[in-house]
Amino acid sequence: MGSEATLFYLFGAVAVLASLLVIGQRNPIYSVLLLIASFGALSGLYVLLDAPFAAVIQIIVYAGAIMVLFLFVVMLLNAPHEDTDYDERTHPLLRPGPMRFGAVLALVLIVELVWALTKGSESGAFAGGSTSSVADIGRSLFTTYAFPFEVTSILILVAMVGAVVLARREEQ
Amino acid sequence: MVTLNHYLVLSAILFAIGTAGVFVRRNLITILLSIEIMLNAVNLSFVAFGRALGAADGQIIVFFVMTVAAAEAAVGLAIVISLFRHRESLNPDSFTALKW
């Protein structure tokens, strides 16, 4: 087993474990912090995939900006625990109706996806050679994808105005 | 030898974890976090496909997905804050005013 495979399984295990713990936590602050760990592992996987730019923006934008926003809101609302009408320690499969149904659906989804992916006959080995330098990405982003890139700025403007309007305290 | 299929299976597992989180958790913030897990699972398969096809386009789509995720998080959290002001609760079961 090469070092690439070792790193893949290491990062993959960290990502899956951290994500499982995210949805297993009752306290949202721990969920957010564990999700940052999961994003760090994903960023390592991006490095293994020859995508250093994606790895860096994963850390800066996701772990740095979006997760801090989540953390800020969790602390602002100061509502650490879920208020549910059943015992939180029961297994998800034993909880009332829709939740049990949802957990079963997610299990079916995972089985189906893995089954479909392992049915494929081709090995899907990666071609050699790195093709995705940051310069290539930048050139492509500002030529081929120039229009979507500009539309993105409108999207962010709309999101900014929307967030301000929604979170504003209403005047009496 | 790590192949494209390895990454796709990992992405499928992460996506299913996100789906399970949306169904199982009863907290609006954790539900938004589960959506982020799903978006990241999709990002992983975009980057893996980009690497397999030898093109930079996979990473550019990731860039756009991250922008949409940032916008979604900002608007979603603003909605969560204003819902919390109304009901003093983050349980989605307590927001049933539009239920028929």
Interface residues (C-beta under 8 A of the other chain):
Chain A: G2 E4 A5 F8 G12 A15 V16 S19 L20 V22 I23 Q25 P28 S31 V32 L35 S38 F39 L42 L45 Y46 L48 L49 D50 A51 F53 A54 I57 Q58 V61 Y62 A65 I66 L69 F70 V73 V74 L76 L77 A79 E82 D83 T84 P92 R95 P98 M99 F101 G102 A103 L105 A106 L107 L109 I110 L113 V114 L117 T118 G120 S123 G124 A125 F126 A127 G129 T131 S132 D136 I137 S140 L141 Y145 P148 T152 L155 I156 V158 A159 M160 G162 A163 V164 L166 A167 R169
Chain B: M1 V2 T3 L4 N5 H6 Y7 L8 V9 L10 A12 I13 L14 F15 A16 I17 G18 T19 A20 G21 V22 F23 V24 R25 R26 N27 I29 T30 L32 L33 S34 E36 I37 N40 N43 L44 V47 A48 G50 R51 A52 G54 A55 A56 D57 G58 Q59 I60 V62 F63 F64 M66 T67 V68 A69 A70 A71 E72 A73 A74 V75 L77 A78 I79 V80 I81 S82 F84 R85 S89 L90 N91
